Amino acid sequence: MLSKYSKMLLSGLGLALSMLAPVVQAQNADLAGIHYPASLKVEGAPLVLNGSGISYRAVAKIYTVALYVPKKSSQADVVLSMPGPKQLRFVMLQGMRIDELGKLITTGVENNSTRTQFFGLIPAIRTMGEQFSRIKRMSPGDSFAIEWVPKRGTVFFVNDQPAGLPIQDPEFFNAILRTWLGKTPPSQALKDALLDYRAPPVLNALD
C-alpha cells in the first residue's frame, strides 16, 4: 500500500509530466507559426486532422507534420488499415536537402517492413528517388505532402505541385506512413503527436 505522502509525490510527478508532454490539438493546430486546418479534401473526399507535431534534430526544429485521414483514431493499426485517401503534410522550418527526407523515408520503410516486403518496394523507392532528384532542396516555409488516393497511387507534392506521376504500388503509402507510425519510428513523441495520443494519468494507477 502506498502512503499518503507517496501518493502526493506521485500525483505531483504525474502533473509535472503532463505539463512537459507535447500538446497536440485535435482540431485546428498551430505549430511553430504553422497553421494546419481541422479538415481538407483530397480528390473531393473530406479528411480530418488526426494529429500534428514537430520533428527535432537535437534542439533544432526541422519541420512540422500533420496527418489527415478519413476518420480520427489514436491507434496506428487502425489508421494504417483505413480505406480511402490519406495525406501527410509537412512544412519545413529549416532548409533541407530533399535526399535527406528520401533517406529518412527509405530507412523508415526498411525498419518497419519485413525483408520480403522491403525488397518488393524497391521499384517504388527507386521511382521516389528519381522524383526527388528533380527537387534538390526544400527551403524554410516550403510545404511537402505525401498523398494516397485509392486506384491512383502515392503522389508527392512540393508547394502543392506534383513532383511526378503517381506511384501505383498499393503497399507504398502505408510503408511510408509506418516511417512515422510504425514500431520503430524516428521519434516516439512525434508518433504520439500524429496519433493525438494521451498517456493515462498517473493518478489512475493509484486508485
C-alpha positions in Angstrom: 0.0 0.0 0.0 1.3 3.5 -0.8 1.4 6.0 2.0 -0.5 9.3 1.7 2.9 11.1 1.2 4.0 8.7 -1.6 0.7 9.3 -3.4 1.2 13.0 -3.1 4.6 12.7 -4.6 3.4 10.5 -7.5 0.5 12.9 -8.0 2.9 15.8 -8.3 5.1 13.8 -10.7 2.1 13.0 -12.9 1.1 16.7 -13.1 4.7 17.6 -14.0 4.9 15.0 -16.7 1.6 16.1 -18.2 2.9 19.7 -18.4 6.0 18.5 -20.2 4.1 16.3 -22.7 3.7 17.8 -26.2 0.3 19.4 -26.6 -1.4 18.4 -29.8 -4.8 20.0 -30.7 -7.4 17.6 -32.0 -8.9 20.2 -34.3 -7.0 23.2 -35.7 -3.3 23.0 -35.0 -0.7 25.8 -34.8 2.9 24.6 -34.5 5.9 27.0 -34.7 3.8 29.5 -36.5 2.4 26.9 -39.0 -1.4 26.5 -39.1 -3.0 23.2 -40.0 -6.7 23.3 -40.6 -9.1 20.9 -39.0 -10.0 19.3 -42.3 -9.2 19.3 -46.0 -10.3 17.5 -49.2 -8.3 15.1 -51.3 -9.9 14.2 -54.7 -13.2 15.5 -53.3 -13.1 13.3 -50.2 -13.1 15.0 -46.8 -10.2 14.2 -44.4 -9.8 15.3 -40.8 -6.7 16.3 -38.9 -5.7 13.2 -36.9 -2.7 14.9 -35.2 0.3 17.0 -35.8 3.8 17.5 -34.3 7.3 18.9 -34.8 10.5 17.0 -35.8 13.6 17.9 -33.9 17.3 17.4 -34.6 18.9 17.9 -31.1 17.0 21.1 -30.0 16.6 22.5 -33.5 13.1 22.4 -35.1 13.4 20.8 -38.6 9.8 20.5 -39.8 6.2 20.3 -38.7 4.0 17.5 -40.0 0.3 16.7 -39.9 -1.7 13.6 -40.6 -5.0 13.7 -42.4 -7.3 10.6 -42.5 -11.0 9.8 -43.2 -11.7 9.2 -39.5 -9.7 10.2 -36.5 -8.0 7.4 -34.5 -5.3 7.2 -31.8 -4.4 3.6 -32.9 -1.7 3.3 -35.6 -3.0 -0.1 -36.8 -6.5 1.5 -37.3 -5.1 4.4 -39.3 -3.0 2.1 -41.5 -6.0 -0.1 -42.3 -8.4 2.7 -43.1 -9.8 2.7 -46.6 -9.9 6.0 -48.6 -7.4 8.8 -49.2 -4.8 9.9 -46.6 -2.2 12.6 -46.5 0.9 13.5 -44.6 1.6 17.2 -44.9 4.9 18.8 -43.9 6.1 22.4 -43.6 9.9 23.0 -43.4 11.2 25.1 -40.6 14.8 24.8 -41.8 16.4 24.3 -45.2 16.7 20.6 -46.0 18.0 18.6 -49.0 15.3 16.5 -50.4 17.6 13.5 -50.4 17.7 13.7 -46.6 14.0 13.2 -46.5 14.3 10.4 -49.0 16.9 8.7 -46.8 14.6 9.1 -43.8 11.7 7.5 -45.7 13.8 4.7 -47.1 15.3 3.9 -43.7 11.9 4.1 -42.1 10.4 1.8 -44.7 13.2 -0.7 -44.2 13.0 -0.6 -40.4 9.2 -1.2 -40.4 8.9 -3.8 -43.1 9.9 -7.4 -43.4 12.8 -8.2 -45.7 10.4 -9.6 -48.3 8.2 -6.5 -48.1 11.1 -4.2 -48.4 12.5 -5.9 -51.5 9.1 -5.8 -53.1 9.0 -2.0 -52.5 12.4 -1.3 -54.1 10.9 -0.3 -57.5 8.6 2.3 -55.8 11.5 3.6 -53.7 13.6 3.9 -56.8 10.9 5.9 -58.5 10.6 8.1 -55.4 14.3 8.8 -55.7 14.0 9.8 -59.3 11.3 12.3 -58.5 13.2 13.7 -55.5 16.3 14.2 -57.7 14.5 16.9 -59.6 13.6 18.8 -56.4 17.1 19.1 -54.9 16.3 21.2 -51.8 13.5 22.5 -49.6 13.6 25.9 -48.1 12.1 27.2 -44.8 8.3 27.7 -45.3 8.1 25.2 -48.2 5.4 22.6 -48.0 5.7 18.9 -48.8 2.9 16.4 -49.0 2.6 12.7 -49.4 -0.8 11.7 -50.6 -2.6 8.4 -51.1 -5.6 8.1 -53.4 -7.0 4.5 -53.9 -6.8 3.3 -57.5 -4.4 6.2 -58.3 -1.4 5.7 -56.0 1.0 7.7 -53.9 1.8 11.3 -55.1 4.4 13.6 -53.7 3.7 17.4 -53.8 6.1 20.3 -53.3 4.3 23.6 -52.6 1.1 21.9 -53.8 2.6 21.0 -57.2 3.0 17.2 -58.0 6.6 16.1 -58.1 5.8 13.3 -60.6 3.3 10.7 -61.7 1.5 8.6 -59.0 3.5 5.6 -57.8 0.9 2.9 -58.1 2.2 0.2 -55.7 -0.7 -0.2 -53.3 1.6 -1.0 -50.4 3.9 2.0 -50.8 1.9 4.7 -49.0 1.4 2.7 -45.8 5.0 1.6 -45.9 5.9 5.3 -45.9 3.4 6.1 -43.2 5.0 3.4 -41.0 8.1 5.5 -41.0 6.4 7.7 -38.5 3.7 5.4 -37.2 5.5 2.0 -37.2 7.1 0.1 -34.3 10.5 1.8 -34.8 9.7 5.5 -35.6 12.4 8.1 -35.6 10.6 9.7 -32.7 8.1 8.2 -30.3 6.9 11.6 -29.3 6.2 12.6 -32.9 4.4 9.3 -33.4 2.2 10.0 -30.4 1.6 13.5 -31.6 0.4 12.3 -35.1 -2.0 9.9 -33.3 -3.0 12.6 -30.8 -2.1 10.1 -28.1 -2.6 10.9 -24.4 -0.8 8.9 -21.8 -3.1 7.7 -19.0 -2.8 10.0 -15.9 -0.5 8.6 -13.2 -3.3 9.1 -10.7 -5.3 6.3 -12.3 -2.7 3.8 -11.2 -3.0 4.8 -7.6 -6.8 4.0 -7.2 
